[in-house]
Amino acid sequence: MSKSEKIEDQPNNPLHGVTLEKILNSLVEHYGWKELGMYIDINCFNFDPSIKSSLKFLRKNPWARKKVENLYIKHLEEYDK
Protein backbone atom coordinates (compact mmCIF):
# COMPACT_ATOMS: atom_id res chain seq x y z
CA MET A 1 0.00 0.00 0.00
CA SER A 2 1.46 3.34 -0.99
CA LYS A 3 1.57 6.42 1.21
CA SER A 4 -1.06 8.18 -0.93
CA GLU A 5 -3.44 5.24 -0.51
CA LYS A 6 -3.05 5.39 3.28
CA ILE A 7 -3.81 9.11 3.31
CA GLU A 8 -6.95 8.66 1.20
CA ASP A 9 -8.24 5.94 3.55
CA GLN A 10 -8.83 8.38 6.43
CA PRO A 11 -12.25 9.90 5.77
CA ASN A 12 -13.15 10.00 9.49
CA ASN A 13 -9.89 11.59 10.61
CA PRO A 14 -10.69 15.22 11.55
CA LEU A 15 -7.08 16.20 10.83
CA HIS A 16 -7.10 14.69 7.33
CA GLY A 17 -6.08 17.32 4.81
CA VAL A 18 -5.66 20.06 7.43
CA THR A 19 -2.26 21.69 7.68
CA LEU A 20 -0.64 22.55 10.97
CA GLU A 21 -0.71 26.20 9.92
CA LYS A 22 -4.47 26.06 9.35
CA ILE A 23 -4.97 24.38 12.72
CA LEU A 24 -2.90 27.02 14.49
CA ASN A 25 -4.57 29.93 12.69
CA SER A 26 -8.00 28.53 13.57
CA LEU A 27 -7.10 28.16 17.25
CA VAL A 28 -5.56 31.63 17.45
CA GLU A 29 -8.62 33.12 15.76
CA HIS A 30 -10.96 31.36 18.18
CA TYR A 31 -9.04 31.59 21.47
CA GLY A 32 -6.43 34.30 20.92
CA TRP A 33 -2.79 33.87 21.96
CA LYS A 34 -3.39 34.54 25.65
CA GLU A 35 -6.11 31.91 26.10
CA LEU A 36 -4.30 29.46 23.83
CA GLY A 37 -1.24 29.85 26.06
CA MET A 38 -3.42 29.06 29.07
CA TYR A 39 -4.71 25.85 27.45
CA ILE A 40 -1.27 24.81 26.20
CA ASP A 41 1.45 26.34 28.36
CA ILE A 42 4.39 26.63 25.98
CA ASN A 43 6.61 29.66 25.55
CA CYS A 44 5.90 30.16 21.86
CA PHE A 45 2.27 30.91 22.79
CA ASN A 46 3.00 33.01 25.87
CA PHE A 47 6.04 35.15 25.00
CA ASP A 48 6.05 37.24 21.81
CA PRO A 49 3.86 34.73 19.93
CA SER A 50 3.70 34.49 16.17
CA ILE A 51 2.44 31.91 13.72
CA LYS A 52 5.90 31.49 12.19
CA SER A 53 7.75 30.87 15.48
CA SER A 54 4.99 28.62 16.79
CA LEU A 55 4.98 26.50 13.63
CA LYS A 56 8.75 26.11 13.84
CA PHE A 57 8.50 24.95 17.47
CA LEU A 58 5.55 22.64 16.89
CA ARG A 59 7.22 20.95 13.91
CA LYS A 60 10.28 20.16 16.04
CA ASN A 61 8.34 18.97 19.12
CA PRO A 62 5.81 16.21 18.43
CA TRP A 63 4.51 16.29 22.03
CA ALA A 64 3.51 19.96 21.63
CA ARG A 65 2.05 19.38 18.18
CA LYS A 66 -0.10 16.58 19.61
CA LYS A 67 -1.47 18.93 22.28
CA VAL A 68 -2.36 21.49 19.60
CA GLU A 69 -4.02 18.84 17.41
CA ASN A 70 -6.01 17.51 20.39
CA LEU A 71 -7.23 21.01 21.27
CA TYR A 72 -8.21 21.55 17.63
CA ILE A 73 -10.22 18.30 17.61
CA LYS A 74 -11.93 19.34 20.85
CA HIS A 75 -12.65 22.75 19.31
CA LEU A 76 -14.20 21.07 16.25
CA GLU A 77 -16.37 18.83 18.42
CA GLU A 78 -17.65 21.84 20.41
CA TYR A 79 -18.26 23.79 17.21
CA ASP A 80 -20.33 20.94 15.75
CA LYS A 81 -22.68 20.89 18.77
N, C-alpha and C positions, 0 to 999 in steps of 0.2 A: 504494500500500500504506500503510495507516495505521500509526501507532506501535504500537497494540495488536496488530496482526497481526504486526509484526516481533518483538515480545516473545514472543508465543506460539510462534513458529517457532524457538525455541532449546532444544529438549528435551535436548540434549547439553551445554549450557553449565552447568558446576557452580555458577556464581554466579546462575543464573536464579532469581528469586524470593527471593533471600537478601539481606536488608538489610545495610548496612554495620555497623549496631549489632549484629546477630546474628553477623556475621563476627568483629568485635572481641571480643565477649563470649566466643565460642567459643575464640578464640586465647588470651585472658587466662585462661580456665578451664583450658586445656590446658598452656600454657607458664608462666603467671604474668607479672607486669609485668617482673620483672628479666630473665628469659630472653627475653621478647619484645623488650625493649630491646637485648639482645645481637644478636638476629637482624636487627632493624630499628633502627638507631641514630638515633633521633629524640628530641628533648627531651621530647615529650609522653608518651613511654613510660619515660623515665629519671628525670625530675625531677617529683615530686609527681603521678604519673599518675592519671587518672580517665577513665572512659568518656566523660563529657560533653566534657572538654577535648580528648581524643583525637579524638572524632568531629568536633568543630569544626575542628581542624587538618586532618584527613584530607579533609574536604569542600572545604577551600580549596586543597589541594595534591594535584593529581592524581598526581604522581610518587610521593608517599608512599602514597596510596590504592592505587596499582598494586602497590607492594611488599607491602602488607598482603593484598591479594587474591591475589597469587601465593603468599604463605606459606600462606594458607588453602587454596588448591588443593593445594599440596604436602602439607599436613596431611591433607586428605581422601584423597589418594592413599595415604598411609602408613596411614591408618586402615582403608582398604578391603582392605589386604593381609592 
